[in-house]
Amino acid sequence: MNTLLWVLVGVLVYSLGAKALQIRGYLPDAIRLQGPIATIHTRRGRALLTRLARPKRFWRAYSNVGVGVALVIMAGMFVLLVFQAVTILRNPPAPSAVNQPQNFLVVPGVNDFLPLAVAPEIVFGLLLGLVVHEGGHGLLCRVEDIDIESMGVVFLAVLPVGAFVEPDEESQREADRGGRTRMFAAGVTNNFVLTAVAFALLFGPVIGAVGVAPGVAVDGAYEGSPAATAGVENGDRITGVAGTAVGSEGDLDAALLAAENRTVSVELDGERTVRVERSLVVVGSVAGNPANISVEPGSDPIRVTAVNGTPVHTRGEFRAATANRTFARLETTAGDAVVPVGAYVTRVAPDGPMANTSTAPTNTSLIVTGIDGQRVTSSDSLSRVLDEYDPGDRVPVRAYVDGEFRTYDVRLGENPRDGRGFLGVDIFPGTSGLLITDFGVRNYPAGAYLELLGGDGGPGAASPFAGLTDSPLSLVYVALVLPLASVVLGIPNFPGFTPAVTNFYVVQGPLAPLGDGVFILANVLFWAAWVNLQLGLFNCIPGYPLDGGRILQTSTEAVVSRLPVGDPARVVRTITTGVGLTMLASLVLMIFGPQLLS
C-alpha cells in the first residue's frame, strides 16, 4: 500500500470519528465539520484589527499596489495553466515523479520532493502564510468598514491547511466595489511581501554567515565499491588521502591518482581515518556501450581485473594500461570485451560545432579517441584537451563510429561554463561508456547549493552555474526550484540545511555565535518564502472561491458596468463562470492528465 493510500485511509477514519463525536455532542459549537474539513471559529481579535486599521490611507495605497500585482499574476496564471493544459492534451507527457498527483500537495512525506525532515519548517511557513493572508483580509475589512462575523483556522484532518476571515455578508454588499477588491487582494499581497522579506534575509545576512567546510562532501558510496566496503557513507567529509590534504573534488581525484599503493588511508571530517583497499569497479554504464556491460541496481558489482592481460587495481594503473592503445581488452567479472578506448558521446547537439561539420553523425553515438593528434582516453582527458584551445580554433577530431575510425574538421565553439573550446556534444563520464572507479563515492554539491542561494560556494562551485544567479529575480527562481533540483538542474534535490548535510558547512561572521541556529534560521526563511509564494500564486488563479476568482468578479463588474448591455449581472456571471471552469479543467489536466492520457 503506497503512502498516498495510507493518507486517504487515515483521512476517512478521522472523518468518521469526528462526525461521531459531533453527533454525540462532544464537540463545541465553535468547531464545524464538513467531511475531513474542520473549521474553528472565534470572534476574538476583531478589536486588534480595528486598531491596526486606523492609518486607512496607508493601507488603501498598500492594497491598491497589491491589486495591480494580483491582476498581472492572474493573467499570467490563466495563460500558463491554459498553455499547460493544451500541451498535455496535444502531447501527454509520460508519468514521472514531477507530475504524480501527490506531488501537487505541500505535505512533507507525501510529496516526494518534501521530506519529513523539513516538516516543522514547512508547517511553520504554512501557518505563518495563512495568518498573514487572512490577517490581510481582516485588516482591510476594518479599513473598508466591513464588519467581521468570525475568524478562524481550517484543518484537513489534523493538518492546518488554511485560515479564514468571515465578513458580514450584508456589510460586505454595502461596501463599494473598490473596497471589496482591495480586501480580496490583501491576502496575496501579504504573502508576496512576506516572501520578499524572507528571501531578502535569507540571501543577505543568513546565507552570508554560511561557508563550505573543507574537504569533499559525500552524498553516498556506490554499492560494492571500495569506499562503501571501508565504511565511507553519506554525511562524511573527505579531508585527506594518503597524507595529502583534500579541499575539493579535484584535489581528491589528484590525490587518488598520485597514490601508488593499492591500500590508501582516507581522513574523514579531519578526525578519523579509514583504510580503503582499492579495486576497479564499474559503477555506471550507458546503453549500447562497446563492452556490452550493464550496471543494474542491486546487482553484484562488476570489477575490472586486467587490461590486455595486465592486472589493474587503480585508475592510475588503468590509465597507464590504456594510454597508448586504440583498442583494449577488458577482463571483468562479467566477461571479457575488446573496446575502442575514448570518450563516449551520447548526443551531438543539432546546432553545435560537431554537428556543423559536413559528415558528422547526429543520430548515432561515437567515441572520441583523439583531438589534433592528442590522445583522448576518457571524458576527463577530453575536457583537459579542449581546455587548451580557444573558441574558433579548427581542430581534427578522430572518432570511432559504426565500426570504423573517422576524422572530422571541427571549428570549436565557446564552452558556456569556462569560455574554452567546445565540441557541442554530451559525454558519458568515464571511458568508452563505462564509469570505472577505484574509490566510489558520490559527491554532494554543497558549494553549488550555497552559490545558488547567493552565497560563496568556494573553489570550483561557480563554474557549473555561472550567470544563473546574477539578479534577485533569478535567485528567487533558483530557490523555488531547488527542491526539484534533480529535475531542473541535474543535481540532487535540496530540502534545506537538514542535520544530514550540516556537516558540509561552517558558520562564520557576525552570526557565528548562533552556531547551528543559523541553519535552523535559514531553513525557516527558505521554506517560509517557498510556501508563501506558492500560496500567493495559487490564490491568484482566477477561479472561485480563490481570491483571484473574487477579484475577477469585481473587476469584471467594473468593466461591464460601463458597457451598454441589458443584463450586466448575467454577462459578469457568464465571464467569471467560464474562466473559473477553464481554470478547473486546466488544473485537473495538470494533475491527472499525464496518468490518464499518456
N, C-alpha and C positions, 0 to 999 in steps of 0.2 A: 504494500500500500504506500503510495507516494505521499510526500509532505502535504501537498495541497488537499488531498482527500482526507487526511487526518484532520486538517484545519476545518474542513467543511463538516465533518462528523462532530467535532468539538463545538462548532457554532450551533449545530442543530440541537445537541444535548443542552447547551446553555440556554437556547431559546425556549425549549420545553420546560426546563427547570424554572426559569424566570417567570414564564407565564403561569405556572402552577403557583408560585409564591404570590403573584398578583391576584389571582382568583381567590386565594385564601385570605387576602387582605394583609399580608405581611409586608408589602412594600408601601412606603409613604406616598402621599399624593404628589409630591414633587418629582417622583420618578414615573415616567411614562414609557410604555413599551410598544414597539411596532416590529414584531418578529425579533431578529437579533439586534435591532437598533434600540438603544435606551437613551432617553434624554433626561437630564436632571435640571429642573427649573428653579430659579430663585429670583427674588426682586431686590436683593441686596446689591449695592454698588451703584445704584442709579444716582444717588446724591453726589458721589465722587465724580461721575461722568458729567454731571451738571456743572460742578466747579471747574473741571478741566476745560469745559467748552466755552468759558467766558471770553477768551480772545477770538470772537467769532470771525472777524475779518481775516485773521491769520489762517484759521482752519479752512475757511472757504477758498482762499487763494491756494493753499496747500492741496485741497481736494480738486480744484479746477485743473491743476497740473496733472494730478492723478487721472482725471477723466481723459485728458488728451493722450497720456501714455497708454491707458487702458484701451482707447479706441484704436490706436495704432496696433497694439498687440492683438486685439480682437480680429482685426482684418488679417493680420499675419497668421493667426491660428486658423482662421477659416480657410485661407488659401493653402496652408500647409496640410491640414487634415484632408481637404478635398483632393489635393495632389497625391497624397499618400494612398488614399482610398482608390483613386483611379489607377495608380501604378500597381497596386495589389490586384485589382481586377484584371488588368491587362496582362500582367506578368507576375503571377503569385510567387513570392519567394519561398524557398524551401524552409521548413520549420527549423529553427535554431534556438539557442539559449536566449538570444535577444528578443525574439518575438513569441516566447512562451507566455500564455495568459498570466501565470503567477508573477511574471517579472514586470507586469504593469502595476503591481501592488507595492507600495512602500512599506513592506513588512519584513523586517530582518528575519532571516532563517527560511522564509517562504520565497522571497525574491533571491534568485541565485547570485545576484551581484551585491546583496546587502547581508553580510554575515552577522551572526548573533553577537559577535564580539563588539560590534558598534551599536547594539540595540539601545543602550542607555542614551547615547548621544543623539540617535535618530529620534527616539521618543521625546527627549527634551526639546529638540528642534521642532518637532511636530507640535508639541504643546505650546511652545513659545509662539510659533506661527499662528496657531488657532487663536491664542489670546490676543495678539496684536491685530489679527484680521477682524475678529468680531468686536474687539475693542474699538477699532476704527469705525465700524458701522454704528456702534452705540454712541460714540463721541459725536459723530455727525448727525445722529438723530437729535441730540440735545442742541447742537448748533442750529439745526433747521427747525427747532421747536416741535419735533415729533416725539410723542410720548412712547415710553418703553413698557411693554406688557410684562416681559420677563427676560432673563438671560440664563445661559447655562452651557452645559457640555454634552456632546454627543459621543456615545460609546458604541462600537461594534463589538458585541460580546464584552470582554473586559478591556479592549483596546480603545483608548481615546482617539477618535478619528475626526472630531470636529467640535466647534463651539458655535453658539448662536446668540443673536440678539433678536428678540421678537418684538418688532414695533407694533404699536396700537394701530389696527387697520384703519379706523376712521381718521385718526390723526395723520396717518401717512397719506390718505387720499386728499386731505385738505392742504398738504404741503405743495409748494409749486414744483413743476417738473424739474427745474434745475437743482433744487434742493434734494429731491429724491435721487437724481443721477449722481450727485456728489456723495450722497450717503451710500449708494451701491458701490461706487468706485473706491471708497475709503479703505475697504479691507485689503484689496490687492495693492493699493498704494502703500499701505503699511508693510505688506510682505516684501515689496520691492525695496523699500527703504531699509528694512532690516537686513535684507540680502546684501545691499551695498555697504552697510556699516560692518557686517560680519566679514565680508570679503576684504574690506579696507584694513581691518585689524589683522586678519589672517595674513594677507600679502605684505603687510608692513612690519610691525614690531614682532609679531609672533614667529613667522617664518624666518625673520632676520635673526632670531635667537636660536635657530636650529642649524647645526652643521653636520656634515657627514663624518662619521667615526673612521679612523684609519683602518685600512685593510679592505678585503673583498667580502661583501655581504653574500651569504649563502642562502639561496631560496630552497635548496634541497639537493640531494645527491641522486644520480641515476641508479636505479635498482641494479644490484650486482656489480657496480663499479668499485674500483679500489677505495675511493673516498667513502662510499657507503659502508664497505666492509670494515674500514678503520673507525667508523662512528662519527664521521662528519655529517651534520644534519642541518635542517632548516633552523635559522636563527643564529648559527655560528658565524664568526667573522675571522677570516684567514688573515693573520698579521705577519706571518713569516714562513719561509720554506727553506730548509737546509741552512739555517743561519742567516738567510738574506731577508731583509725587511720587505714586506709586501704592502704597497699602498694603493694599488689599482689593479684592474684586470690585466693590463699589460705587464705589470710587474710580476703577477702570478704566472702568466704564460712564460715570461722570460726566465723566471727562477726555475720552473719545472723543466724547461728545455736545457738550462745550464747544468742542472743536477745530473751527474753522471751515474750515480748509484741507483740501482733499481728501487731500493728502500730509501725513503726520504722522511725527515721529521718535519711536521707541519705544526706551526704555532697557531692556536685559536684564541681569539679575544685578548691576546697579549698576556695570557695567564697559564694556559695548559698546552701540552704538546702531545700529539699522537703520531704514530709511525705508520706510513702508508706504503704498502707493498704494491708497486705499480705493475700493471699489465695492460695491454691494449684491448679495449672493449669497444664494440660498435654500439653506440647509444642512439643513433638516428640513421635513417635511410630515406632516399627518395624513390618513389615508384619508377621502375624501369632502369634502375642503376645497372651498370655492366656486370657487377658481381652477382646480380640476382639475389641479393640479401635483403630480407625484410625484417625490421625490428618491430615486434608486436608487444603491446603492454602485457606484463605478467609472465612473459616467456623467459626462458633461461637466457642469460647474457651470452652474446656471440663474441668470442675472443679471437683476435688475430694473433697467431702464434709465430708466423715466419713470412718473410718476403723473399721470393726466389730461393728458398731453401735456407735462408739465413734467419736464425731465431731473433725475434724482436720483442722487447718488453716496454719500451718507452717511445714517446713521439719523436724524440731525438733520433733514436735508432731507426724508426720507421722513415723519417725524413731522409736520413743518410742512405737508406737502402733503396729509396725511390728517386733520389735526386737526379741521377743520370740515366734513368730508364724511361723510355717512352711507354713500354708495357711492363707490368709486374704481375707475378703470380702470387696471389694472396692465399696463404694457408690459414683457414679459420675453423672453428669448431662446427660451423655449418657447412663445411666443404671447401674445396679449392676453386679458385677462379682466376683467370688471366684478364686484367683490366687495363685500359689506357689510363695513364696517370695524369690527372689535371684537375681543373676547377669545373664542376658540373653546372652548366647553365640550364635553369628550368624554364626561362622565358626570355625572349628577345622583345624589348619594348617596341611597339609598332613604329614610332617616330624617332627612335633613338639612333645614336651613331652607328651601332652594329647593323640595324635594320636598313640604314640608308646606303649600305654597300650593294652593289648590283646583284650579287649572288648569295647574300646571307639568308639562311633559312629563318622563317618567322613562326613556323608551326611545328617545329621539332626540337628536341633537346640536343645539346652539343657539349663537348668537353674541351675547354681551352687548355692547350698544352704549352703555349709559348707566345710571347709578345716581343717583337723586334729582336728576335734571337735570344731573349732571356727565357729561361725555363720556368714554367708555371706548373706546380705540382698540387696546389690546393687553393681554396678560397682565400686564405691568408696571404699566400705568395702572390696571387693575382692582385690583391689590394696593394701590397708593397710595391709591385712593379708599376702599377698605374700611378702611384703617388710620385713617381719620378718624372711624369710627363705633365704638360700643360694642356688646357683645352685648345683645340685647334691643331694639335700635332697629328701628323699622319703616321700610323704605325701598321706593320703587317701583323695580323693576328692568326696564329696557327691553331686549328681546332680539329677534333676528331668528330666526324658527322657521318651517320649512316654507314659505318664500317670503313671509312676512308678518311685520310687527312686532307684538309683544305686550308688555303691561306686567303685571308680577306684583308683588303686595304681599307683601313678604318680611319676616318678623321674623328678624333676624340672630342667628346662634349665636355661640359663642366659638371663635376660632381657637386650637387647642391649642398652636401654636408661640409666639404672642406675646400672646394674650388679647384681640385686637382683633376687629372684626366679621368674620363668616364666613358664606359662602353655602352651603357644603356641596356643592361641585362640584369636578370635576377639570378643570384648564385646560391646554390645549396651549400651550407657550411661543411667544410671538411674536404676530403679527397674523393673524386670520382663518384659522387653521390652518396658517400658514406661519411658519417660523423664519427671519427675514431678518437678516443681519448685514453690517456694513461692515468687519469685522475678522476674526472667525472662528477663535477658539481655544476649546478645551475645557479648562475649569479642573480642576485636580487638588485634591480636598478635603483638603489637608494638615492644616488646622486641625481639621476634623471627625474625622479619624483620631486625632489626638492627644487630642482631647476624649473620644473613645470608649474610649481606653486610660487615661483618668483624668487626663490632663494638661490644660494650659491651651491651648485651641485658638485663642486670640486673638479679636479683634473679629469678630463675625458667625458664629463657628463653633458657638456653643452653641444657637442657636435651632432648627435642624433636628432636633436630638436631645435637646431639653430633657427632663430626667427619665429618660432612658434608662439612665443610669449612676449612679443615686443610691445604690446599695448595692453591697457587694463581690460578691454573687452576680450582680447584673446586669452588673457589669464583666466577670466571668468569662464569662457568656453572650455578651456582645458580642465579647469577644476570640476566642471559639470560632467565631463566625460571620463574622468579618472576612475570612477567605479566600474566603467566599462572599457578600461584601457586595453584589455586583451583584444577587443573587437576593433577599437578605433585607432589605437597607437601601436599595437603589436607587442605590448609589454604586459606583465601580469596586472590584474585589477588591483586598484589601490583603495582599500577601505578606510584609510586614515593611519595615524600613528598608534597602532594597536600594540599591546605588550609583545606580540610575536616579532615585531620589527624595530622596537625602540633601541635594541642593542646596536643597530646600524647607525644611530645618530647620537650627537652630543648636544648639550645645551650650553649656550655661550652668551656673552654680552651682558647687558643690564638685567635681563630676566633669569640669569643663571641661578640666583638663589631659590627660584621656584622649583628647580630640579625637574623631576618627571611631571610636575604640574603643568609645564609648558606643553607637553604632549597632550594632556587632557584638555587644556585650553584650545589647542589647535584643532583637536577632534570636534569639540563643541562648536567652534566657529565654522569649521568646514561643513559639518552636517546641518547646522542651523541655516547657513546660507543655501546649501543644496536643497533642503526640504522647503524652505520658504520660497525660493524661486520656482520650484515645482508647483507649490500651492498657488502662487500668483498666476503662473501661466495657465494652469488648469482652470482656475476660476475665471479667466478671461475668454474661455471658449464661449462663443455667442449662442448659448442654448440654455433654456430654462431647466432647472431652477438656479443655475450658476449665476454669479454676479454679471458675467458677460451677457447672459440672456436678458437680465433685467435692464442693464444699460442699453442693450439693443432695443428693448421695448420703448424706453423713454426717449431715446434718440430718434427712433422711427416715428414716434408720436410727434416729436418736434418738427420733423421734416414734413410728414403727411398733413399736419395742421395748416401748413402754408400752401397746400395744393388744392385745386378746385375739384375735390372728389365728393361724391354724395354720401358715402358711408365710411368716414375715416377710420372708425374703430374696426370695421371689417378688413380694411386694407392693412392696418397695423397687425391685426391678428394673422392674416394670411402670410405676411412677410416674416414675422417672428416665428410662426409655426413652421414655415418652410425651411428657414435657416436652422432652426432647432432640430428638425427631423434629419436634415442633411448632416449636421454635426453628429447626431446619434448614430446614423448609419455609418459615417466615416470612422467613428471610434470602434464600433462593433467590427468593422472590416479590419482595422489595425490590430485589434486584439485577437480575433478568432479567424481572420481571413487566411493567414499562412497555413493553419492547420486544416481548414475546411476546403480550400481551393487548390492547394499545391498537389 
